[in-house]
């Protein structure tokens, strides 16, 4: 059974930093394209950042230059370093793994990030 577990969320002041982690079990991260999504109250879930198996990254415009996605396949972990946080970054952040060969997508349970202004 595949499980993704996010951690690292919390309350931070505007301008501060957080690092989210997502660790997987039952899945080999090296076979998956990884991503972080977020959902604020009343909003749809949106893509924040992706990192392919080959190392290609993609970011939503609103976080470019502030957020960095990275992975450690040996630890089956993907990270999201978030700097210069803004109140509009407040949301539940979800980890996503897409196993390309099987066209299967998995989601974590989410971690809350709250940025106070």
C-alpha positions in Angstrom: 0.0 0.0 0.0 1.4 3.4 -1.0 1.5 6.1 1.6 2.8 9.7 1.3 3.3 11.6 4.5 3.9 15.3 4.5 5.5 17.2 7.4 7.0 20.6 8.1 3.9 22.8 8.0 3.1 25.3 10.6 2.6 28.9 11.5 5.2 31.4 10.3 5.3 35.2 9.9 5.4 36.8 6.6 8.9 36.9 5.2 9.8 33.7 7.0 10.7 30.2 5.7 9.5 26.7 6.0 10.6 23.4 4.5 8.0 20.8 3.8 8.9 17.1 3.5 7.1 14.3 1.9 8.2 10.7 2.6 6.8 7.8 0.8 6.4 4.1 1.6 5.3 1.4 -0.8 6.6 3.4 -3.7 10.0 4.0 -5.3 10.3 7.7 -5.8 12.9 7.3 -8.6 10.0 5.9 -10.7 7.7 8.9 -10.1 7.3 12.5 -11.1 6.8 14.4 -7.9 4.8 17.5 -7.1 3.5 19.8 -4.5 0.0 21.3 -4.7 -1.9 23.6 -2.3 -5.5 24.4 -1.5 -6.7 27.5 0.3 -10.2 27.7 1.8 -12.7 28.3 -0.9 -10.2 27.7 -3.7 -9.5 24.8 -6.0 -6.3 22.8 -5.5 -3.5 24.3 -7.5 -0.2 23.2 -8.7 2.8 24.7 -6.8 5.8 22.9 -8.1 6.8 19.7 -9.9 10.0 17.8 -10.3 10.3 15.0 -12.9 12.3 11.9 -12.7 14.8 13.5 -15.0 15.2 16.6 -12.8 13.1 19.1 -14.6 11.3 21.6 -12.4 8.2 23.7 -12.9 6.7 26.3 -10.7 3.5 28.3 -10.6 4.4 32.0 -11.3 3.4 33.2 -7.9 6.2 31.1 -6.2 9.0 31.4 -8.7 12.2 32.7 -7.1 10.8 31.9 -3.6 10.1 28.1 -3.5 12.4 25.3 -4.5 11.4 21.7 -5.0 14.0 19.0 -4.6 14.2 15.2 -4.0 16.3 12.6 -2.3 15.5 9.3 -4.0 17.6 7.4 -1.6 15.4 8.6 1.2 12.2 8.4 -0.8 11.6 12.0 0.1 10.7 15.2 -1.7 11.1 18.6 -0.3 9.6 22.1 -0.8 11.8 24.9 0.5 9.6 28.0 0.9 11.2 31.3 1.5 9.9 34.9 1.7 6.5 33.5 2.6 3.4 35.7 2.0 0.0 35.6 3.6 -1.4 34.4 0.2 0.7 31.2 0.6 -1.5 30.1 3.4 -3.1 26.8 2.4 -3.0 23.1 2.9 0.0 21.7 1.0 -0.3 18.3 -0.6 2.4 16.0 -1.9 1.7 14.2 -5.2 3.5 11.3 -6.8 2.8 10.1 -10.3 4.2 6.7 -11.2 4.6 7.3 -14.9 4.9 3.7 -16.1 1.5 2.7 -14.5 -0.1 6.2 -15.0 -1.0 6.1 -11.3 -1.2 9.1 -9.0 -0.9 9.2 -5.2 -1.6 11.9 -2.7 -0.6 12.7 0.8 -3.0 13.8 3.5 -1.7 17.4 3.5 0.0 19.7 5.9 -1.2 23.1 6.9 0.9 26.2 6.2 -0.3 29.5 7.8 1.5 32.7 7.1 0.6 35.6 9.4 0.9 39.1 8.1 
